[in-house]
Amino acid sequence: MRVGIIQSSFIPWRGYFDFIASVDVFVFLESAQFTKNDWRNRNKIKTPSGVVWLSVPVRHISLSQRIDETEIENNQPWVRRHMNAWQLNYAKAPFYQDIKELLSPLKEIEFRMISELNIFLIRSICAYLEIKTRLVHSSELNVEGGRTERLINIVKSLEGVCYLSGPAADAYLDQGLFAKAGVVLEYKSYDYAPYPQLWGGFEGAVTILDLIANCGKEAVHHFRSRTPDIRIA
């Protein structure tokens, strides 16, 4: 069984969903530290003026604050601002109604924590993309350990034999611990072809909703990497 473990992000890019589709079990690591001005509460959309950020305002109190402890500032009209931005910049996209429907619960449900919002949207988009991977919260597993040890313990608690990681984690993962634990370590490949897109030259580092707005259900043919993942140990 192949396991992947990543923090939730706000309507992430297509590589995030490729990662989920590449494993048997995907774990949301919501006990990790919340990183300010990062993907946890914001992502990019494309506009006639270039790429811009859409951010969800959150209450950031301390550096040690976890993702699942981070509250949304719902006293700010961020939902209205976001919906206006989507309409202004994507109303001419052929599948604008699809993303409007995916985002419609934001007007009906007041999410308290950023992790709740992120995971709700990720699950909805996985269903749209017909991704069948089992999705698990790290809080359900009750595992401990240092940075690499905790990842290995999560994999083993799920009876996994392979851990898929993002390539950037090579800077801090202890590869020897994976070999010692008998867990195969692989790095995800992120290699994607362009797709039809509004507003000038192609920009790949944007939210998955850009792909859905422009391609609809055909997005299932555009979010998988063209090159295989890399086996390390």
N, C-alpha and C positions, 0 to 999 in steps of 0.2 A: 504493500500500500504506500502510495506517495502522498506526503503531507507538505503543505505550505502554510507559513505563518507570517502575517503582516498586520500592521495597524490599519484601522479603517481610515479612509480618506473621503473628502467631499466630492461626490460624483467624479471619480478618478478617470484617468485616460484609458485607452483601450488595452494597454499593456497589463494593467491591473486585472482586467477581466480575462485576458489571455492566461495570466498566472493562475487565476482561480480555475479556469477550464483545464489547466494542465495537471491538476492534482486530483486525488480521490477525496481528500478531506482538506478543507481550507479553514484555518483558525484565525479569528480576529483577535489580535494581541492588544486588548484594550487596557491592560494593566501597565502598558508602557508609558513613559513620560510624554506629556503633551508638549509638542514643539511649536513655539510661537512663530507666526509668519511662515507656515509650512502648509503641506497638502492636507493636513488634518481638517482644516475648516475653510479651505478655499481651493479654487481651481480656475482654469483659464477658458475663455470662450473667444471666438473669432468675430471681429466687427469690421466695418468698412474702414475704420481708422487703425486697424491692427489688433493684436491680441491684448485682451484686458482681463484682469482678475475679477471673479465673483467671490466675495468673502461672506461668511456667516459670522456675525459678531459674537464673541464669546467672552466669558469672565475668566481672565487669567490672573490668578492670585499669587502663585509661587512657582519657582522653577521645578520643584519636585511634583507638581500637580500631574495626575495621571489623565489619560484621555477620557476614561469613564468617570472622571470627577469634574470634567469641564462643562460648565453650563452655558447654554445659548442665551444671549442677551435679547430675549423676546420682547423687551420694551422698545426695541428699535424696529422700524418697519422694513426689515430686510427681505421678507417674503415678497412684499409688493415691489420692492426695487429689483429683486431677481426676476420676477415674472415679467416686469416691464422690459428688462434687458433682453430676456429671451424673445419676447414678441418683437422688439425693435430690430434685433439683429438676425432673427431666424424665421420670421413670418414668411419670407419668400423661399425658404427651404422646402423641398418637395414633401418631407415627412415631418413638418413642424407639429402637426397634430399629435404625432406619436410622442414627442418629448413633452408636449403640453399635458398629455394624459399621464405620463410618468411623473411629472412634477405636481400634478393637481392635488395630491394629498397634503402638500405643504400648506395649502389654503384651508384645509379641514382639520389637520392635526397639529397641535402645538407641541413640538418635540422639546423636551427640557434639556437633554444632554446632547452634545455634538456626536457622541458615539451612537446614540439611538437614531439620530437623523441619518448619519452616514450609512449605518448598517441597513436601515429600512430601504434607502435608495439603492444600495448595492444589491440587495436581495431582489428588488423590483426589476432592476436592469438585468440581473442574471436570468430571471424568468423570461424577460423579453428576448434575450439572446439564446434561450433554450440551453442554458448551462445547468447541468444536473449535479454538479459537485455538492457534497455534503458540507454545510457551513456550520461552524462551531464557534462559541465564545470561549476564550481562554479561561474565563472565570468558572466555567463548567468543569474544568479539568483538575483544579486544585494541585498544581505542580509548582515546584520551587527550583532554585539554583541560580548560579551566575548566568551571564549572558548566553554563552554557548550551551552550558549545562541545561538551562531551562528549556531551550529549543529542543535539545535531544530528549529531555524528559517528556515534553509534550508529544513528540513523535512516538515515543515508546508507549505512552499512555493510550495512544490511539492504535496501537499494534502496527505502526508504520515501519517500513524498512528503508525508506528513502526520504530525504529532506530536500525540497526544492527551495532555493534561496534566490533573492535578487542579486545580481553581480556586484553591486556596491557593498554588500556585506562582507566581501572578501577582505576588507580592511580590518575587520574586527573578529571574524569567526576563527575559532581554533580548530583547524581542519583535523588535527591529530585526535581530538576528542571524538569526532564522528567515527573515525576508523576504529578507535578503541571500543566504542559502543556498538560497533557493527551496523552503523547507519550509513547508507550511501548518501553522499553530498553531491548535489547538482546545482548549477547556476542557470537561471532563466535566460533565454535568448530573446531579445526585443528587436526584431527585424521586420518592419512592416512596409508594405507598398502604399503609395498614396491612393486616395479615393476622391471622387468628385466633391468639391468643397466650394462654398461661397467665398467671396471677397479676396480675390487675388491669388498669389502664390500659395502653395500648400504649406500648412502648418500642422505638424503631427502632435505636438505637445499640448493638446487641449483635451477637455473632458470628452468622455465617450459619447455624450449627448450630441456633440457636433457630428460624429459619425452616424448616429441614428437619425438625426434631423436630415442629413443629406442622402442617406442610403436606405433608411427604413429597415425592414427585415433582412435585406441583403447585407446588413452589417455583420451577420454571422459569417460571411465570407471574407471579411476585412479585418478581423481582430486577432487572428492567429499568426504567430511568427513564421516567417518563411524559412528560418534556419533552426536546427534542433538545439535543445538545451545542452549544456556542457557538463559532463560527468567529471567530478574532481577526485573523489575518494570513495 
